[in-house]
Amino acid sequence: MRKKTVVLIPDAGAGVFDRILYCLAQSKDTEIHVIVNEKKQFYRHSRFIKTVTICPLEITNEELQLKINDLCEKLGIDIILPIQESLIHFLSTNKELLPKNVKIVDLPPSNSLSTVTNKIAFSKHLENNNISGPLSYVTSDCKLSNIENLRFPLLFKPHAVTETGMGKGIVLLKEKGELQKICNEETNNKDGEFLFQEYIAGYDIGCGVLCKKGEIIAHTIQKDILGDKRNFAPVNGIQMIHDSEVLSIVARLMKSLDWNGVAQVDLIYDIAKDRILVLEVNGRYWSTLLASLRAGVNFPSLAIQSALGNELGEKHYSEMNYYNLRGFKFKMRKKPWIVLAFRHIWNHTPIRYFFKDPMVLFAKLISRANSVV
């Protein structure tokens, strides 16, 4: 009988964990163990999870590392798969603290992860490596006299990792009055540098990658097809595409970072100047991971196989459309009849995965209802 690969996910409270779980559950040769905080106890009901260990909500990375070591010994863990950037950074820097007989998925160098999680450092990295990105303005003195020559519209972007994510904190500034207002607010609230960036009119492109020593070993490319997102949040409807120019740009970027492991590179097609620009790199799994899975690339599974030293071979994917539930709702407003297209819903939304692990969905609904009462 073939031995299962025993996987520990130590931060299963992360927002993308459900997607990673559905990906790993595609293989019957994977045994999944997780650590979650007390607010996520509904994962005890998952048919795909072998054990669930509950930790305090405010556990530190150091405390979590000790818990990881304990579970690795008790459960016979083969490989550790962290999800959140903060834990990835900690484990990348402190691999020697983990059990010697346990593997960990490939993680990016800590200096590269620090670069991509700080938007100012990342904009400088793009410039130093001749990789096209939006024109950026950095100032440590947020006074109108220092930035009055900036061309509008432009974006104000929080640049520290603790401030960012899911479009959080990004503000579109259309004229000098708005610029002066945010300068006054930010100067009063914090010290340090401020990042302003030109606003690009176009459509979003994403490239999910798995890398080894700076080389891309698996990828998918997607573009936004709904244009309905708000406040710079993730897209709700995408088309999986092949684009050699995007792949070439991303390959140069990953090489310059000597990247290991997964990442999602966000780009934008500039309609006015017919060019593709790099916006940012998220050094973790991404919200449209299930679209990549449906198209033919199972990134979490490949990350584990790569770390275990298995040959992956060339990975191909299909071009297709995919919608999250918010995106499907948006599409339904324009085409109400689509709600009757059951095959389309099953193949192009995450509905199929909810039905494969229904008890977790029910437990989540009950948990939310109890929190409201």
One Martini backbone bead per residue (centre of mass of N, CA, C, O) as a GRO file, in nm:
protein
  373
    1MET     BB    1   0.096   0.036   0.023
    2ARG     BB    2   0.076   0.362  -0.019
    3LYS     BB    3   0.225   0.627   0.114
    4LYS     BB    4   0.146   0.898   0.276
    5THR     BB    5   0.144   1.242   0.277
    6VAL     BB    6   0.232   1.436   0.559
    7VAL     BB    7   0.056   1.734   0.641
    8LEU     BB    8   0.136   2.066   0.771
    9ILE     BB    9  -0.083   2.338   0.866
   10PRO     BB   10  -0.008   2.613   1.086
   11ASP     BB   11  -0.214   2.849   0.924
   12ALA     BB   12  -0.545   2.780   0.874
   13GLY     BB   13  -0.669   3.083   0.922
   14ALA     BB   14  -0.635   3.163   0.652
   15GLY     BB   15  -0.820   3.283   0.385
   16VAL     BB   16  -0.695   3.049   0.169
   17PHE     BB   17  -0.729   2.762   0.290
   18ASP     BB   18  -0.968   2.633   0.143
   19ARG     BB   19  -0.825   2.620  -0.132
   20ILE     BB   20  -0.590   2.440  -0.042
   21LEU     BB   21  -0.760   2.204   0.056
   22TYR     BB   22  -0.896   2.136  -0.218
   23CYS     BB   23  -0.631   2.074  -0.360
   24LEU     BB   24  -0.522   1.843  -0.169
   25ALA     BB   25  -0.793   1.663  -0.195
   26GLN     BB   26  -0.729   1.537  -0.484
   27SER     BB   27  -0.550   1.351  -0.304
   28LYS     BB   28  -0.523   1.027  -0.147
   29ASP     BB   29  -0.198   1.073  -0.064
   30THR     BB   30  -0.309   1.289   0.150
   31GLU     BB   31  -0.237   1.406   0.481
   32ILE     BB   32  -0.421   1.634   0.693
   33HIS     BB   33  -0.288   1.890   0.909
   34VAL     BB   34  -0.394   2.137   1.161
   35ILE     BB   35  -0.369   2.485   1.259
   36VAL     BB   36  -0.586   2.675   1.475
   37ASN     BB   37  -0.794   2.893   1.588
   38GLU     BB   38  -1.076   2.929   1.792
   39LYS     BB   39  -1.250   3.050   1.533
   40LYS     BB   40  -1.183   2.759   1.351
   41GLN     BB   41  -1.337   2.487   1.458
   42PHE     BB   42  -1.502   2.392   1.196
   43TYR     BB   43  -1.265   2.204   1.079
   44ARG     BB   44  -1.351   1.941   1.231
   45HIS     BB   45  -1.575   1.874   0.986
   46SER     BB   46  -1.373   1.781   0.790
   47ARG     BB   47  -1.307   1.522   0.551
   48PHE     BB   48  -0.988   1.621   0.487
   49ILE     BB   49  -0.917   1.619   0.799
   50LYS     BB   50  -0.749   1.457   1.047
   51THR     BB   51  -0.637   1.711   1.225
   52VAL     BB   52  -0.714   1.952   1.495
   53THR     BB   53  -0.537   2.233   1.623
   54ILE     BB   54  -0.569   2.444   1.899
   55CYS     BB   55  -0.504   2.795   1.920
   56PRO     BB   56  -0.439   3.086   2.008
   57LEU     BB   57  -0.493   3.388   1.860
   58GLU     BB   58  -0.207   3.525   1.996
   59ILE     BB   59   0.010   3.367   1.876
   60THR     BB   60   0.331   3.322   1.829
   61ASN     BB   61   0.579   3.217   1.627
   62GLU     BB   62   0.743   3.079   1.851
   63GLU     BB   63   0.508   2.910   1.967
   64LEU     BB   64   0.433   2.773   1.698
   65GLN     BB   65   0.701   2.627   1.651
   66LEU     BB   66   0.674   2.439   1.898
   67LYS     BB   67   0.410   2.307   1.801
   68ILE     BB   68   0.519   2.193   1.541
   69ASN     BB   69   0.733   2.004   1.663
   70ASP     BB   70   0.536   1.834   1.829
   71LEU     BB   71   0.357   1.733   1.585
   72CYS     BB   72   0.575   1.602   1.413
   73GLU     BB   73   0.623   1.372   1.620
   74LYS     BB   74   0.325   1.267   1.673
   75LEU     BB   75   0.231   1.255   1.339
   76GLY     BB   76   0.447   1.216   1.117
   77ILE     BB   77   0.565   1.446   0.956
   78ASP     BB   78   0.684   1.542   0.629
   79ILE     BB   79   0.540   1.836   0.576
   80ILE     BB   80   0.547   2.194   0.556
   81LEU     BB   81   0.266   2.445   0.505
   82PRO     BB   82   0.272   2.764   0.475
   83ILE     BB   83   0.079   3.078   0.420
   84GLN     BB   84   0.167   3.321   0.570
   85GLU     BB   85   0.397   3.570   0.547
   86SER     BB   86   0.493   3.584   0.843
   87LEU     BB   87   0.561   3.275   0.865
   88ILE     BB   88   0.740   3.250   0.620
   89HIS     BB   89   0.955   3.446   0.724
   90PHE     BB   90   1.024   3.298   0.986
   91LEU     BB   91   1.097   3.015   0.859
   92SER     BB   92   1.312   3.119   0.660
   93THR     BB   93   1.497   3.222   0.909
   94ASN     BB   94   1.421   2.933   1.103
   95LYS     BB   95   1.483   2.632   0.999
   96GLU     BB   96   1.671   2.517   1.235
   97LEU     BB   97   1.413   2.475   1.439
   98LEU     BB   98   1.340   2.239   1.283
   99PRO     BB   99   1.303   1.934   1.207
  100LYS     BB  100   1.530   1.742   1.026
  101ASN     BB  101   1.304   1.513   0.915
  102VAL     BB  102   1.151   1.772   0.802
  103LYS     BB  103   0.989   1.923   0.564
  104ILE     BB  104   0.972   2.219   0.350
  105VAL     BB  105   0.858   2.426   0.162
  106ASP     BB  106   0.946   2.641  -0.053
  107LEU     BB  107   1.117   2.944   0.028
  108PRO     BB  108   1.181   3.256   0.034
  109PRO     BB  109   1.393   3.481   0.072
  110SER     BB  110   1.388   3.713   0.317
  111ASN     BB  111   1.480   3.958   0.142
  112SER     BB  112   1.265   3.921  -0.082
  113LEU     BB  113   1.015   3.936   0.099
  114SER     BB  114   1.079   4.222   0.204
  115THR     BB  115   1.064   4.362  -0.071
  116VAL     BB  116   0.759   4.282  -0.156
  117THR     BB  117   0.632   4.398   0.133
  118ASN     BB  118   0.767   4.672   0.021
  119LYS     BB  119   0.680   4.912  -0.200
  120ILE     BB  120   0.936   5.080  -0.208
  121ALA     BB  121   1.144   4.856  -0.246
  122PHE     BB  122   1.008   4.742  -0.503
  123SER     BB  123   1.029   4.990  -0.688
  124LYS     BB  124   1.341   4.988  -0.677
  125HIS     BB  125   1.381   4.707  -0.792
  126LEU     BB  126   1.261   4.757  -1.067
  127GLU     BB  127   1.454   4.984  -1.149
  128ASN     BB  128   1.731   4.824  -1.105
  129ASN     BB  129   1.605   4.584  -1.323
  130ASN     BB  130   1.440   4.692  -1.567
  131ILE     BB  131   1.133   4.691  -1.464
  132SER     BB  132   0.816   4.757  -1.537
  133GLY     BB  133   0.651   5.031  -1.375
  134PRO     BB  134   0.509   5.249  -1.208
  135LEU     BB  135   0.532   5.564  -1.134
  136SER     BB  136   0.728   5.676  -0.856
  137TYR     BB  137   0.682   5.848  -0.531
  138VAL     BB  138   0.917   5.950  -0.280
  139THR     BB  139   0.853   6.074   0.058
  140SER     BB  140   0.939   6.225   0.387
  141ASP     BB  141   0.779   6.505   0.301
  142CYS     BB  142   0.436   6.569   0.322
  143LYS     BB  143   0.444   6.824   0.112
  144LEU     BB  144   0.319   7.008  -0.136
  145SER     BB  145   0.594   7.136  -0.237
  146ASN     BB  146   0.719   6.837  -0.305
  147ILE     BB  147   0.433   6.729  -0.489
  148GLU     BB  148   0.299   6.941  -0.702
  149ASN     BB  149   0.411   6.788  -0.983
  150LEU     BB  150   0.214   6.582  -0.985
  151ARG     BB  151   0.023   6.357  -1.168
  152PHE     BB  152  -0.308   6.333  -1.254
  153PRO     BB  153  -0.386   6.063  -1.135
  154LEU     BB  154  -0.321   5.906  -0.809
  155LEU     BB  155  -0.153   5.696  -0.570
  156PHE     BB  156  -0.192   5.587  -0.242
  157LYS     BB  157   0.052   5.374  -0.062
  158PRO     BB  158   0.088   5.149   0.148
  159HIS     BB  159   0.414   4.983   0.236
  160ALA     BB  160   0.358   4.803   0.467
  161VAL     BB  161   0.271   4.485   0.550
  162THR     BB  162   0.063   4.571   0.787
  163GLU     BB  163  -0.116   4.762   0.571
  164THR     BB  164  -0.165   4.535   0.366
  165GLY     BB  165  -0.407   4.401   0.155
  166MET     BB  166  -0.674   4.378  -0.051
  167GLY     BB  167  -0.634   4.704  -0.100
  168LYS     BB  168  -0.548   4.826   0.155
  169GLY     BB  169  -0.522   5.188   0.171
  170ILE     BB  170  -0.588   5.264  -0.111
  171VAL     BB  171  -0.573   5.587  -0.286
  172LEU     BB  172  -0.752   5.797  -0.494
  173LEU     BB  173  -0.614   6.084  -0.663
  174LYS     BB  174  -0.747   6.371  -0.852
  175GLU     BB  175  -0.640   6.613  -0.662
  176LYS     BB  176  -0.480   6.841  -0.457
  177GLY     BB  177  -0.682   6.834  -0.223
  178GLU     BB  178  -0.655   6.528  -0.165
  179LEU     BB  179  -0.352   6.533  -0.117
  180GLN     BB  180  -0.350   6.726   0.126
  181LYS     BB  181  -0.530   6.558   0.312
  182ILE     BB  182  -0.350   6.298   0.326
  183CYS     BB  183  -0.099   6.439   0.425
  184ASN     BB  184  -0.213   6.534   0.695
  185GLU     BB  185  -0.297   6.255   0.804
  186GLU     BB  186  -0.019   6.105   0.780
  187THR     BB  187   0.163   6.304   0.938
  188ASN     BB  188  -0.002   6.262   1.211
  189ASN     BB  189   0.025   5.926   1.223
  190LYS     BB  190   0.324   5.916   1.082
  191ASP     BB  191   0.634   5.805   0.996
  192GLY     BB  192   0.825   5.854   0.712
  193GLU     BB  193   0.747   5.725   0.415
  194PHE     BB  194   0.596   5.803   0.090
  195LEU     BB  195   0.364   5.661  -0.155
  196PHE     BB  196   0.345   5.742  -0.499
  197GLN     BB  197   0.130   5.661  -0.791
  198GLU     BB  198   0.049   5.607  -1.088
  199TYR     BB  199  -0.237   5.593  -1.277
  200ILE     BB  200  -0.379   5.305  -1.442
  201ALA     BB  201  -0.547   5.246  -1.737
  202GLY     BB  202  -0.697   4.915  -1.719
  203TYR     BB  203  -0.609   4.571  -1.687
  204ASP     BB  204  -0.585   4.294  -1.502
  205ILE     BB  205  -0.300   4.086  -1.413
  206GLY     BB  206  -0.214   3.740  -1.341
  207CYS     BB  207   0.073   3.550  -1.194
  208GLY     BB  208   0.115   3.226  -1.114
  209VAL     BB  209   0.382   3.074  -0.913
  210LEU     BB  210   0.650   2.827  -0.929
  211CYS     BB  211   0.969   2.813  -0.766
  212LYS     BB  212   1.333   2.753  -0.841
  213LYS     BB  213   1.588   2.945  -0.811
  214GLY     BB  214   1.420   3.164  -1.008
  215GLU     BB  215   1.253   2.937  -1.148
  216ILE     BB  216   0.994   2.847  -1.347
  217ILE     BB  217   0.773   2.546  -1.304
  218ALA     BB  218   0.494   2.705  -1.267
  219HIS     BB  219   0.188   2.836  -1.432
  220THR     BB  220  -0.049   3.116  -1.443
  221ILE     BB  221  -0.282   3.316  -1.640
  222GLN     BB  222  -0.470   3.624  -1.581
  223LYS     BB  223  -0.781   3.811  -1.641
  224ASP     BB  224  -0.993   4.061  -1.624
  225ILE     BB  225  -1.370   4.050  -1.705
  226LEU     BB  226  -1.552   4.259  -1.520
  227GLY     BB  227  -1.471   4.536  -1.370
  228ASP     BB  228  -1.606   4.531  -1.044
  229LYS     BB  229  -1.404   4.629  -0.864
  230ARG     BB  230  -1.319   4.758  -0.534
  231ASN     BB  231  -1.069   4.917  -0.385
  232PHE     BB  232  -0.843   4.719  -0.507
  233ALA     BB  233  -0.950   4.450  -0.513
  234PRO     BB  234  -0.999   4.155  -0.596
  235VAL     BB  235  -1.102   3.966  -0.836
  236ASN     BB  236  -1.420   3.799  -0.964
  237GLY     BB  237  -1.332   3.772  -1.278
  238ILE     BB  238  -1.178   3.532  -1.504
  239GLN     BB  239  -0.917   3.465  -1.751
  240MET     BB  240  -0.749   3.211  -1.881
  241ILE     BB  241  -0.417   3.257  -2.013
  242HIS     BB  242  -0.182   3.317  -2.277
  243ASP     BB  243   0.142   3.502  -2.225
  244SER     BB  244   0.460   3.569  -2.319
  245GLU     BB  245   0.513   3.852  -2.203
  246VAL     BB  246   0.434   3.804  -1.915
  247LEU     BB  247   0.625   3.563  -1.862
  248SER     BB  248   0.889   3.718  -1.918
  249ILE     BB  249   0.860   3.929  -1.695
  250VAL     BB  250   0.828   3.731  -1.456
  251ALA     BB  251   1.092   3.576  -1.495
  252ARG     BB  252   1.279   3.818  -1.441
  253LEU     BB  253   1.173   3.880  -1.158
  254MET     BB  254   1.227   3.604  -1.018
  255LYS     BB  255   1.529   3.607  -1.080
  256SER     BB  256   1.596   3.875  -0.921
  257LEU     BB  257   1.481   3.724  -0.641
  258ASP     BB  258   1.538   3.424  -0.609
  259TRP     BB  259   1.284   3.245  -0.613
  260ASN     BB  260   1.077   3.060  -0.382
  261GLY     BB  261   0.796   2.925  -0.461
  262VAL     BB  262   0.517   3.103  -0.422
  263ALA     BB  263   0.330   3.342  -0.636
  264GLN     BB  264   0.172   3.665  -0.700
  265VAL     BB  265   0.157   3.856  -0.993
  266ASP     BB  266   0.086   4.193  -1.042
  267LEU     BB  267  -0.070   4.341  -1.326
  268ILE     BB  268  -0.089   4.585  -1.606
  269TYR     BB  269  -0.274   4.710  -1.875
  270ASP     BB  270  -0.182   4.979  -2.076
  271ILE     BB  271  -0.380   5.130  -2.296
  272ALA     BB  272  -0.241   5.400  -2.387
  273LYS     BB  273   0.072   5.243  -2.413
  274ASP     BB  274   0.091   4.945  -2.470
  275ARG     BB  275   0.150   4.800  -2.172
  276ILE     BB  276   0.332   4.616  -1.919
  277LEU     BB  277   0.293   4.619  -1.560
  278VAL     BB  278   0.429   4.605  -1.248
  279LEU     BB  279   0.296   4.607  -0.918
  280GLU     BB  280   0.315   4.315  -0.756
  281VAL     BB  281   0.405   4.086  -0.483
  282ASN     BB  282   0.271   3.778  -0.356
  283GLY     BB  283   0.412   3.555  -0.103
  284ARG     BB  284   0.146   3.372  -0.179
  285TYR     BB  285  -0.147   3.269  -0.187
  286TRP     BB  286  -0.447   3.302  -0.383
  287SER     BB  287  -0.783   3.370  -0.458
  288THR     BB  288  -0.755   3.207  -0.762
  289LEU     BB  289  -0.662   2.904  -0.717
  290LEU     BB  290  -0.913   2.740  -0.836
  291ALA     BB  291  -0.868   2.825  -1.127
  292SER     BB  292  -0.603   2.677  -1.163
  293LEU     BB  293  -0.714   2.399  -1.099
  294ARG     BB  294  -0.930   2.389  -1.329
  295ALA     BB  295  -0.702   2.436  -1.555
  296GLY     BB  296  -0.444   2.225  -1.426
  297VAL     BB  297  -0.312   2.369  -1.155
  298ASN     BB  298  -0.164   2.237  -0.850
  299PHE     BB  299   0.015   2.415  -0.640
  300PRO     BB  300   0.031   2.274  -0.360
  301SER     BB  301   0.112   1.996  -0.470
  302LEU     BB  302   0.366   2.091  -0.625
  303ALA     BB  303   0.517   2.208  -0.382
  304ILE     BB  304   0.550   1.936  -0.240
  305GLN     BB  305   0.687   1.772  -0.465
  306SER     BB  306   0.931   1.960  -0.497
  307ALA     BB  307   1.036   1.942  -0.196
  308LEU     BB  308   1.064   1.613  -0.229
  309GLY     BB  309   1.208   1.577  -0.531
  310ASN     BB  310   1.006   1.569  -0.756
  311GLU     BB  311   0.910   1.535  -1.070
  312LEU     BB  312   0.698   1.746  -1.274
  313GLY     BB  313   0.717   1.868  -1.529
  314GLU     BB  314   0.518   1.987  -1.767
  315LYS     BB  315   0.272   2.248  -1.735
  316HIS     BB  316  -0.066   2.261  -1.825
  317TYR     BB  317  -0.334   2.483  -1.944
  318SER     BB  318  -0.651   2.613  -1.959
  319GLU     BB  319  -0.880   2.806  -2.118
  320MET     BB  320  -1.086   3.009  -1.893
  321ASN     BB  321  -1.358   3.079  -1.694
  322TYR     BB  322  -1.390   3.254  -1.365
  323TYR     BB  323  -1.594   3.262  -1.054
  324ASN     BB  324  -1.691   3.398  -0.795
  325LEU     BB  325  -1.967   3.466  -0.616
  326ARG     BB  326  -1.960   3.769  -0.674
  327GLY     BB  327  -1.920   3.741  -0.980
  328PHE     BB  328  -2.176   3.575  -1.040
  329LYS     BB  329  -2.373   3.788  -0.938
  330PHE     BB  330  -2.290   4.004  -1.143
  331LYS     BB  331  -2.358   3.833  -1.396
  332MET     BB  332  -2.664   3.782  -1.323
  333ARG     BB  333  -2.762   4.073  -1.367
  334LYS     BB  334  -2.711   4.054  -1.685
  335LYS     BB  335  -2.774   3.715  -1.674
  336PRO     BB  336  -3.025   3.551  -1.529
  337TRP     BB  337  -3.020   3.266  -1.684
  338ILE     BB  338  -2.747   3.148  -1.559
  339VAL     BB  339  -2.882   2.997  -1.311
  340LEU     BB  340  -2.959   2.741  -1.518
  341ALA     BB  341  -2.644   2.679  -1.567
  342PHE     BB  342  -2.520   2.419  -1.408
  343ARG     BB  343  -2.259   2.343  -1.553
  344HIS     BB  344  -2.129   2.622  -1.539
  345ILE     BB  345  -2.128   2.649  -1.230
  346TRP     BB  346  -1.963   2.388  -1.170
  347ASN     BB  347  -1.701   2.477  -1.364
  348HIS     BB  348  -1.689   2.825  -1.286
  349THR     BB  349  -1.708   2.765  -0.976
  350PRO     BB  350  -1.689   2.680  -0.618
  351ILE     BB  351  -1.936   2.490  -0.564
  352ARG     BB  352  -1.818   2.197  -0.579
  353TYR     BB  353  -1.649   2.226  -0.308
  354PHE     BB  354  -1.878   2.262  -0.105
  355PHE     BB  355  -2.011   1.976  -0.161
  356LYS     BB  356  -1.748   1.807  -0.070
  357ASP     BB  357  -1.761   2.000   0.224
  358PRO     BB  358  -2.043   2.072   0.390
  359MET     BB  359  -1.994   2.085   0.706
  360VAL     BB  360  -1.826   2.343   0.707
  361LEU     BB  361  -2.039   2.532   0.597
  362PHE     BB  362  -2.247   2.488   0.823
  363ALA     BB  363  -2.057   2.566   1.059
  364LYS     BB  364  -2.009   2.855   0.964
  365LEU     BB  365  -2.302   2.953   0.972
  366ILE     BB  366  -2.342   2.899   1.274
  367SER     BB  367  -2.111   3.076   1.377
  368ARG     BB  368  -2.221   3.344   1.258
  369ALA     BB  369  -2.496   3.338   1.397
  370ASN     BB  370  -2.382   3.337   1.692
  371SER     BB  371  -2.227   3.617   1.661
  372VAL     BB  372  -2.498   3.786   1.625
  373VAL     BB  373  -2.667   3.698   1.889
   0.00000   0.00000   0.00000
